[in-house]
Structures are given as structure tokens and as C-alpha cells.
Amino acid sequence: MPSIVQFFHPGQEHEIENGRIKDWNNKLEHYRKYLISKGNYIENNEEKRENLLFWGEWEPTSYVDKLTKPTSISLYEKYPEYLHTPYIPPKEKMKHYQGKNKNYQNTDPFIFGEKFKYSICLQDAFPELKKLDDGSIFLFGSCVNSRFAFDTIFVVNGALYYNSSEDDKINNFIMESKLYKEIVLKMACGENNFATTLTLYTGATFKDNINGMYSFVPSIKYNGEKRGFSRIIMPDEFYTNEYRMFNKYFSKWDLDKGKIYEGKTQGVNITSRISLKEIKLFWEYLKNIVLENDCVLGYNFEMPTEYDIYQLKKTK
């Protein structure tokens, strides 16, 4: 039966040390970026496509715009400092970044392309992550201002066991397989085998959904104004006994002097053997939280353009 996974990944926003250029992340930790990309969303039961703004992970290169944050920010709100336009380094420079001894980070989950993908992070530390059924949900998020803020809802719809970035089975399993190998899998192991067998998951889409559920990222429509929105957190009501049917899927939390403190900053909380009916109710609850925050459900984000950002800097 399916599972629900509350997945904590590091939540700090990337710092910018080189003007408007952000090189590939080679620090020990992963970081978040506030991104712009063309993507799909649903409005009035109609599928639309335009530029969207959203929080997510993109460890390769990006071009940066400084944002202005609101003057009044509430206790749990976290607005972005920067807006990143993602780029892929040219093929001739890709080898510079790849290999397990070079410390350049992979991007996992990977939300660009027709389907979301998740394939590496914490699977060896938590082997249960390697054997999830279709219909399972990942809530990828971070502990931000002591609260869990989610940035990606990943509904599993397909899994492939693999142990190498060059595994031929991957080519038939996902679109954009060659590019995905280059900027995700080879960042972790180069052209060598992984130490263990891992699972590459693909996410359900709006058209190829599971019980009406599909993967999405909370996003806002880009109207020409480069503006941020606060990370999406679970509402206060979620932590009450009235919502025990949903908050039982989360790690333990504490309430101290009116402030909620999540019990984890990294790791996972896995709840197994849940019916699809129960999972659909939780998915609908998460969807409504996003919509109530004046966001849309973004998906099918355009694969970033291949470009040398250091050349781009000269033309801006």
C-alpha cells in the first residue's frame, strides 16, 4: 500500500557572492532558490502555460536578480532575497562539475521536464524510500522559522531500480534521460556505479494522474513584476486535535509560548500502509492550502536553457 513521506531537506536560501552570477553549488549542504521558469497550471479547469515563480532546488548555475522584501513580515513568513533564472552549463564545461570527488551538488527532487523525478537523496540512510508504491506522496520541504514549509508535492507514479548513471534502463524510463544523467546522476557518482541499488521515481502528472492526484509546486504567475512570496507553511489549525487525521503524518512538534516548533530539520517521517482514499483526502487538503495562499499548482516546468552564465553576464 502507498505511503506518505514528510521529507525535510535544508531550507536556507543560497547566498550570492559573485554579483548576479550563481555558480554550481559545491558546498556541503543543499540550498533553496526562488526560481522563474515557464510551466503549466490549471485555472478554471483549463490547462494553461506561462512563466511562473516558485521555490525549489536548482543546484546548477543561475542568473540572479535582487528582490525587495515586504516591509511587514509576520512571525513565520520567509520571503526570498533573490530571483534565479536557471541555466545549464555548456557541454564542454559539464565535465568540470561532475564526479563524486568534486563536491558539486545534484538536484533532487528534479521538477523540470514532463515528469518530476527523485532518485538519490537519503535513500541509503532510509531504505524504506527505495520501495514506495504508486500513489505514495512525498512532501518535500524544510524547517523554516521553526515550521515545516513545503515546496514540492510529489505523487509517485513509476519506479525503476538502478545502480549506475549509465544504466541503459533509464533511457527508456524517462524523457530527457541524457540531460538528467548529466546534471543529476553523474553529479553523485560520475560514470561509476553507486555503492547500492537506488530507485528512480517519476511523478504523476495532470494528464497521467493517480486517482485525480498529480505532482505540483506552489507557484505564482509572473505578471512582469519580479516579486516573491513567502514559503508555504501548514496553517495553525493543522496542529490541533481537530486535524489529527492529517497531522499524524508529520513528525513530532512542540508548542512553546504560542510558537510551533517542528521536531526535525533534516531527515524523513514515513507513514506506511495508507489507503488511496485517505491519501487523496490529504492531497486535496494540501492543494487547498496552496490555493488559499493565492498560488497555483505548477508543473511541467521548462528544462533550463544551456548557456554559459559568465558570457551572459557580459551581455546584460
C-alpha positions as CSV (number, residue, x, y, z in Angstrom):
1,M,0.0,0.0,0.0
2,P,1.1,3.6,-0.5
3,S,2.9,5.8,2.0
4,I,3.2,9.5,2.9
5,V,6.7,10.8,3.4
6,Q,7.4,14.1,5.1
7,F,10.8,14.9,3.7
8,F,13.0,17.5,5.3
9,H,15.7,19.0,3.2
10,P,17.9,22.0,4.1
11,G,15.9,25.2,3.8
12,Q,18.4,28.1,3.7
13,E,18.3,30.3,0.6
14,H,21.5,30.5,-1.5
15,E,23.8,33.4,-0.7
16,I,25.2,35.3,-3.6
17,E,28.9,36.0,-3.6
18,N,29.5,37.0,-7.2
19,G,27.2,39.8,-8.2
20,R,24.4,38.5,-10.4
21,I,26.0,35.1,-11.1
22,K,25.4,32.0,-9.0
23,D,27.8,29.2,-9.9
24,W,27.0,25.5,-9.4
25,N,26.7,24.8,-5.6
26,N,29.8,23.0,-4.3
27,K,29.1,23.4,-0.6
28,L,28.4,20.5,1.8
29,E,24.7,21.5,2.1
30,H,21.9,21.8,-0.4
31,Y,20.1,25.2,-0.6
32,R,16.8,26.6,-1.9
33,K,16.3,29.0,-4.8
34,Y,13.4,31.2,-5.7
35,L,13.1,30.5,-9.4
36,I,11.4,31.6,-12.6
37,S,10.5,29.2,-15.4
38,K,7.8,28.6,-17.9
39,G,5.3,25.9,-16.5
40,N,1.8,24.6,-16.7
41,Y,-1.0,25.2,-14.2
42,I,-4.8,24.7,-14.0
43,E,-7.2,27.6,-13.9
44,N,-11.0,27.2,-14.2
45,N,-10.5,23.6,-15.1
46,E,-8.3,24.7,-18.1
47,E,-4.6,23.9,-18.5
48,K,-2.5,27.0,-19.1
49,R,1.2,27.7,-19.6
50,E,3.2,30.8,-18.8
51,N,6.1,32.0,-16.7
52,L,5.8,31.0,-13.1
53,L,7.7,32.0,-9.9
54,F,8.3,29.3,-7.2
55,W,10.6,27.9,-4.5
56,G,12.6,24.9,-5.4
57,E,16.0,23.2,-5.7
58,W,18.3,24.0,-8.6
59,E,22.0,23.4,-7.8
60,P,23.5,24.2,-11.3
61,T,24.2,27.7,-12.5
62,S,21.7,30.6,-12.4
63,Y,21.5,34.3,-13.2
64,V,20.3,36.4,-10.2
65,D,18.0,39.4,-9.6
66,K,17.8,41.0,-6.2
67,L,14.3,41.3,-4.8
68,T,12.7,43.7,-2.4
69,K,11.0,42.1,0.6
70,P,7.8,43.4,2.2
71,T,8.3,45.9,5.0
72,S,6.0,44.0,7.3
73,I,6.6,40.3,7.8
74,S,4.8,38.0,10.2
75,L,6.3,35.5,12.7
76,Y,6.5,32.5,10.3
77,E,6.9,34.2,6.9
78,K,10.0,33.7,4.9
79,Y,10.4,35.8,1.6
80,P,13.1,35.3,-0.9
81,E,16.1,37.6,-1.2
82,Y,16.8,36.7,-4.9
83,L,15.2,35.5,-8.0
84,H,17.1,32.9,-10.1
85,T,16.9,32.2,-13.8
86,P,18.2,28.7,-14.1
87,Y,20.8,27.7,-16.8
88,I,22.6,24.5,-17.7
89,P,26.4,24.9,-18.4
90,P,27.5,24.1,-21.9
91,K,28.5,20.5,-22.7
92,E,32.2,21.4,-22.9
93,K,32.1,22.7,-19.3
94,M,30.0,20.0,-17.8
95,K,32.9,17.6,-17.0
96,H,34.4,20.3,-14.8
97,Y,31.5,19.8,-12.4
98,Q,30.9,16.1,-12.5
99,G,32.3,13.3,-10.3
100,K,31.9,12.2,-6.7
101,N,35.1,13.8,-5.5
102,K,34.3,17.3,-6.8
103,N,31.6,18.1,-4.3
104,Y,29.2,19.8,-6.8
105,Q,25.7,19.1,-5.7
106,N,22.9,17.2,-7.6
107,T,19.3,18.5,-7.8
108,D,17.0,16.0,-6.1
109,P,14.0,16.2,-6.4
110,F,14.2,17.4,-10.0
111,I,11.0,19.2,-11.0
112,F,11.9,20.2,-14.6
113,G,10.6,18.4,-17.6
114,E,7.4,16.5,-18.3
115,K,7.6,14.5,-15.0
116,F,9.1,15.2,-11.6
117,K,11.9,12.9,-10.6
118,Y,13.5,11.8,-7.4
119,S,16.4,9.3,-7.3
120,I,19.1,9.7,-4.7
121,C,18.7,11.8,-1.5
122,L,18.6,9.9,1.8
123,Q,17.7,6.5,0.1
124,D,20.7,4.7,1.7
125,A,20.0,6.3,5.1
126,F,16.3,5.3,4.9
127,P,16.0,2.1,2.8
128,E,12.2,2.3,3.0
129,L,12.5,5.2,0.5
130,K,13.6,2.6,-2.1
131,K,10.3,0.6,-2.2
132,L,7.4,3.0,-2.3
133,D,4.2,2.1,-4.1
134,D,2.5,4.2,-6.8
135,G,0.2,6.7,-5.2
136,S,2.6,7.5,-2.4
137,I,3.2,11.1,-1.7
138,F,6.4,13.0,-0.8
139,L,6.1,16.3,0.9
140,F,9.5,17.9,0.2
141,G,10.1,20.8,2.4
142,S,12.2,22.5,5.1
143,C,12.1,23.7,8.6
144,V,11.7,27.5,8.2
145,N,11.3,29.7,11.2
146,S,10.6,26.5,13.2
147,R,7.7,25.4,10.9
148,F,7.6,22.9,8.1
149,A,7.3,24.8,4.8
150,F,6.7,22.6,1.7
151,D,7.9,23.4,-1.8
152,T,7.1,20.2,-3.7
153,I,4.3,17.7,-3.6
154,F,5.5,14.6,-5.4
155,V,2.9,11.9,-6.2
156,V,4.7,8.6,-7.2
157,N,3.7,7.1,-10.5
158,G,6.5,4.8,-11.6
159,A,9.7,3.4,-10.2
160,L,13.0,2.0,-11.6
161,Y,15.8,0.3,-9.7
162,Y,19.2,1.3,-11.0
163,N,22.8,1.3,-9.8
164,S,24.7,3.4,-12.3
165,S,24.4,6.8,-14.0
166,E,24.9,4.9,-17.3
167,D,22.2,2.3,-16.7
168,D,20.5,1.8,-20.1
169,K,17.1,1.1,-18.5
170,I,16.9,4.8,-17.6
171,N,16.8,5.8,-21.2
172,N,13.5,4.0,-21.8
173,F,12.1,5.1,-18.4
174,I,12.2,8.9,-18.6
175,M,12.3,11.6,-21.2
176,E,15.3,13.9,-21.2
177,S,17.3,10.9,-19.8
178,K,20.6,12.0,-21.3
179,L,20.4,15.5,-19.8
180,Y,19.1,14.2,-16.5
181,K,22.0,11.8,-16.2
182,E,24.5,14.6,-16.8
183,I,23.1,17.2,-14.3
184,V,21.8,14.9,-11.6
185,L,23.1,11.3,-11.5
186,K,26.7,12.0,-12.6
187,M,27.0,14.7,-10.0
188,A,26.7,12.0,-7.4
189,C,28.9,9.2,-8.8
190,G,30.4,10.4,-12.1
191,E,30.4,7.4,-14.5
192,N,30.9,4.9,-11.8
193,N,28.4,2.6,-10.1
194,F,26.6,3.7,-7.0
195,A,27.5,1.7,-3.9
196,T,24.0,0.3,-3.6
197,T,20.9,0.0,-5.8
198,L,18.7,3.1,-5.7
199,T,15.2,3.8,-7.0
200,L,14.4,6.4,-9.6
201,Y,10.8,7.6,-9.1
202,T,8.7,9.6,-11.5
203,G,5.8,11.8,-10.5
204,A,2.2,11.6,-11.6
205,T,1.1,14.4,-14.0
206,F,-2.1,16.2,-14.5
207,K,-2.9,14.0,-17.6
208,D,-1.3,10.8,-16.2
209,N,-2.6,11.1,-12.6
210,I,-3.4,8.6,-9.9
211,N,-6.9,8.9,-8.5
212,G,-7.0,12.5,-9.6
213,M,-3.7,13.3,-7.9
214,Y,-0.7,14.8,-9.6
215,S,2.6,16.3,-8.6
216,F,2.9,20.1,-8.2
217,V,4.9,23.0,-6.9
218,P,3.2,26.0,-5.3
219,S,3.8,28.9,-7.7
220,I,2.6,32.4,-8.6
221,K,2.0,33.7,-12.1
222,Y,4.7,36.1,-13.4
223,N,3.0,39.3,-14.5
224,G,6.1,41.2,-15.4
225,E,6.9,42.1,-11.8
226,K,9.8,40.3,-10.1
227,R,8.2,39.6,-6.7
228,G,8.5,36.9,-4.1
229,F,6.0,35.0,-2.0
230,S,6.6,33.5,1.5
231,R,7.3,29.8,1.9
232,I,4.1,27.8,2.2
233,I,3.6,26.5,5.8
234,M,0.9,24.4,7.3
235,P,-1.7,26.6,9.0
236,D,-2.1,26.8,12.7
237,E,-5.3,24.7,12.6
238,F,-3.2,21.8,11.2
239,Y,-1.5,21.3,14.6
240,T,-4.8,20.9,16.5
241,N,-6.5,17.7,17.5
242,E,-9.3,18.5,15.1
243,Y,-6.8,17.7,12.2
244,R,-5.4,14.6,13.8
245,M,-6.4,12.7,10.6
246,F,-3.8,14.7,8.7
247,N,-1.1,15.8,11.3
248,K,-0.5,12.2,12.2
249,Y,1.6,12.0,9.0
250,F,4.1,14.6,10.4
251,S,7.0,14.3,12.8
252,K,6.5,15.4,16.4
253,W,6.3,19.1,17.2
254,D,6.2,21.3,20.3
255,L,4.2,24.4,21.2
256,D,6.1,26.9,23.4
257,K,4.8,30.3,24.3
258,G,2.4,30.2,21.4
259,K,5.0,29.2,18.8
260,I,5.1,25.9,17.0
261,Y,8.5,24.1,16.8
262,E,9.0,21.2,14.3
263,G,11.0,18.3,15.7
264,K,13.2,17.8,12.6
265,T,15.4,19.9,10.4
266,Q,16.6,17.1,8.1
267,G,15.5,13.5,7.5
268,V,12.2,11.9,6.8
269,N,9.0,10.8,8.6
270,I,7.4,7.9,6.8
271,T,3.8,6.7,7.4
272,S,3.1,3.4,5.6
273,R,0.1,1.4,4.5
274,I,-2.4,4.2,3.8
275,S,-5.3,3.7,1.5
276,L,-5.5,5.8,-1.7
277,K,-8.8,7.3,-0.4
278,E,-7.0,8.6,2.7
279,I,-4.1,9.9,0.6
280,K,-6.4,11.7,-1.8
281,L,-8.1,13.5,1.1
282,F,-4.6,14.7,2.3
283,W,-3.6,15.7,-1.2
284,E,-6.8,17.8,-1.5
285,Y,-6.1,19.4,1.8
286,L,-2.6,20.4,0.6
287,K,-3.9,21.6,-2.7
288,N,-6.4,23.9,-0.9
289,I,-3.6,25.3,1.3
290,V,-1.7,26.3,-1.8
291,L,-4.8,27.9,-3.4
292,E,-5.7,29.7,-0.2
293,N,-2.2,31.3,-0.3
294,D,-3.1,32.8,-3.8
295,C,-0.8,30.4,-5.6
296,V,-1.3,28.0,-8.5
297,L,-0.3,24.3,-8.8
298,G,2.8,24.5,-11.1
299,Y,4.1,21.5,-13.1
300,N,5.8,20.5,-16.4
301,F,8.5,23.2,-15.9
302,E,10.6,24.0,-19.0
303,M,14.0,22.5,-19.0
304,P,16.5,25.3,-18.4
305,T,18.5,26.6,-21.4
306,E,22.1,25.6,-22.0
307,Y,24.2,28.7,-21.6
308,D,27.4,29.9,-20.1
309,I,26.2,32.4,-17.5
310,Y,29.6,34.1,-17.5
311,Q,29.1,35.0,-21.1
312,L,25.5,36.1,-20.3
313,K,26.9,38.5,-17.7
314,K,28.8,40.3,-20.4
315,T,25.6,41.0,-22.4
316,K,23.3,42.1,-19.6
